[in-house]
Amino acid sequence: DDENETRNYDDQQQSPVRPPNKHAFNHQPPMRNYPHDQNPLEYRYTFWLSKRKSVLKGKNYENCMTKLGSFETVQQFWKMYSFMKRPSKVDDHCDLMLFKSGIRPLWEEESNRDGGRWSIRIRRHNTDRYWENAIMAMIGEQFMVGNEICGMVLSLRYPWDQLSVWHRNSSDKYVVKKIGESLRRILHLPQG
């Protein structure tokens, strides 16, 4: 019975006990050389911004996205993030996004096509903390599901914002559940 199998993503360099699906662990990070004062991340990431007002005026969603910058070390992340406006200070009706580099925040993108998302609604006064905790957990590999996470989207819509975690494979129920449980743990959300 598939539900009763023991699965452990924490041991053996995040290898699951059962055979991985075709999307789960297909990423082998390239060998990269960094100065001794840089701490590399598992993946390279890109920040994006999309202004919804442009979409409402009839522009194509893809054409409304702006790439803000990419990073691949802890130091590069903090250098970029420390100069960004916090979500609560950004105009309503825009989306802040952080995705693995090479994956655009579009459902039509190959990495996202078979995937899904976990979404939570957040009151504006909690948005900054939740966004920061979620993106730090993503780049720090705290979801413990290998290569399944594609990125995160924060949709700013007063008074409720929406935080979404996009993942590769919605048919793997175990991974989908693990992402939801991890999100609840990371954001200190109540059970239920």
C-alpha positions in Angstrom: 0.0 0.0 0.0 1.6 3.3 -1.1 0.2 5.3 1.8 1.8 3.0 4.4 5.4 3.1 2.9 8.0 4.7 5.0 9.4 7.8 3.4 12.3 9.8 4.6 13.6 12.9 2.8 15.9 14.0 5.6 18.5 11.2 5.3 20.7 10.1 2.4 21.0 13.6 0.9 17.3 14.0 0.4 16.8 10.7 -1.4 13.3 9.2 -0.9 12.9 5.6 0.1 10.7 5.0 -2.9 11.9 5.5 -6.5 11.6 9.2 -7.5 9.2 10.4 -10.1 10.5 11.8 -13.4 10.6 15.4 -12.1 11.6 15.0 -8.4 15.4 14.7 -8.2 16.6 15.3 -11.7 18.8 18.3 -10.8 22.5 17.8 -10.3 24.0 21.2 -9.4 27.0 22.1 -11.5 30.4 22.3 -9.8 30.9 26.0 -9.2 33.9 27.8 -7.8 33.3 30.7 -5.3 35.5 32.9 -3.3 36.1 31.6 0.2 33.8 34.3 1.7 30.8 33.2 -0.4 28.3 30.5 0.7 26.7 28.9 -2.4 23.0 27.9 -2.4 21.8 24.6 -3.9 20.2 26.5 -6.8 20.3 29.8 -8.5 17.2 32.0 -8.0 15.6 35.0 -9.7 13.3 37.7 -8.3 10.5 38.9 -10.6 7.9 41.6 -10.4 4.6 41.8 -12.2 2.2 44.8 -12.1 -1.4 43.6 -12.4 -2.6 47.0 -13.5 -0.8 46.5 -16.8 -2.5 43.2 -17.3 -5.9 44.7 -16.5 -5.2 47.3 -19.3 -5.0 44.5 -21.8 -1.3 43.7 -21.9 -0.1 40.1 -22.0 0.8 38.8 -18.5 4.2 37.6 -19.7 5.1 41.0 -21.0 4.2 42.6 -17.7 6.9 40.6 -15.8 10.1 42.3 -14.9 13.2 40.3 -13.9 14.7 42.1 -10.8 17.9 40.1 -10.5 19.4 36.7 -9.7 21.6 35.3 -7.0 23.3 32.0 -6.2 25.0 32.6 -2.8 23.8 33.6 0.6 25.8 36.8 0.4 24.3 37.7 -3.0 20.8 37.1 -1.7 21.3 39.5 1.2 22.9 42.1 -0.9 19.9 42.1 -3.2 17.1 41.5 -0.6 18.4 44.2 1.8 17.8 46.9 -0.8 14.3 45.7 -1.9 11.1 47.3 -0.7 9.2 45.1 1.8 6.0 43.8 0.4 3.9 46.0 2.7 5.5 49.0 1.1 4.9 47.9 -2.5 1.8 49.0 -4.5 -1.2 46.8 -4.4 -2.1 44.8 -7.4 1.4 43.5 -8.2 3.1 40.1 -7.7 6.5 39.6 -6.2 8.0 36.3 -7.3 11.1 34.2 -6.5 11.7 31.2 -8.8 14.6 29.0 -9.5 16.6 30.5 -12.4 15.5 29.0 -15.7 11.9 28.7 -14.5 9.7 31.6 -15.4 6.7 32.2 -13.2 4.1 31.1 -15.8 1.9 28.0 -15.7 2.8 27.3 -19.3 6.4 26.8 -18.4 7.5 23.2 -18.7 8.5 22.9 -15.0 5.2 24.3 -13.9 2.8 22.6 -16.4 2.2 19.4 -14.4 2.5 21.1 -11.0 0.3 22.8 -8.5 0.5 25.3 -5.7 -0.2 25.7 -2.0 -1.7 29.1 -1.3 -2.5 31.0 1.9 -4.2 34.3 2.4 -2.4 36.7 4.7 -3.5 40.0 6.3 -1.2 42.8 5.2 0.3 43.3 8.6 1.8 39.7 8.4 2.9 39.8 4.8 6.5 41.0 5.3 7.3 38.3 7.9 5.6 35.5 6.1 7.2 36.3 2.7 10.7 36.6 4.3 10.3 33.3 6.2 9.0 31.5 3.2 11.6 32.6 0.7 14.4 32.0 3.2 13.0 28.5 3.8 12.9 27.9 0.0 16.5 29.0 -0.7 17.6 27.1 2.4 16.0 23.9 1.2 13.8 23.7 4.3 10.9 22.1 2.5 12.9 18.9 2.1 11.3 17.7 -1.1 14.3 17.8 -3.4 13.8 19.6 -6.7 10.0 19.8 -6.4 9.7 23.5 -5.4 9.7 25.8 -8.5 9.2 29.1 -6.7 7.0 31.4 -4.7 4.5 34.1 -5.6 3.2 36.8 -3.3 0.1 38.5 -4.8 -0.5 41.9 -3.1 -4.2 42.6 -2.9 -5.4 44.7 0.0 -6.6 43.7 2.6 -5.7 40.1 2.0 -2.4 39.1 0.2 -1.8 35.6 -1.1 1.4 33.6 -0.7 1.7 30.6 -3.1 4.3 27.9 -3.3 4.5 26.5 -6.8 5.6 22.9 -7.2 6.4 20.6 -10.1 4.2 17.5 -9.8 0.7 17.7 -8.4 0.1 14.0 -8.9 2.6 13.0 -6.2 0.3 13.3 -3.2 3.0 12.6 -0.7 5.2 15.5 -1.9 2.1 17.8 -2.1 1.3 17.0 1.5 4.9 17.4 2.6 5.1 20.8 1.0 1.9 21.9 2.8 3.1 20.5 6.2 6.4 22.3 5.7 4.7 25.6 4.9 2.6 25.3 8.0 5.7 24.6 10.1 7.8 27.4 8.5 5.1 30.0 8.9 4.0 28.8 12.4 0.4 28.3 11.2 -2.1 26.5 13.3 -3.2 22.9 12.5 -6.4 22.4 10.5 
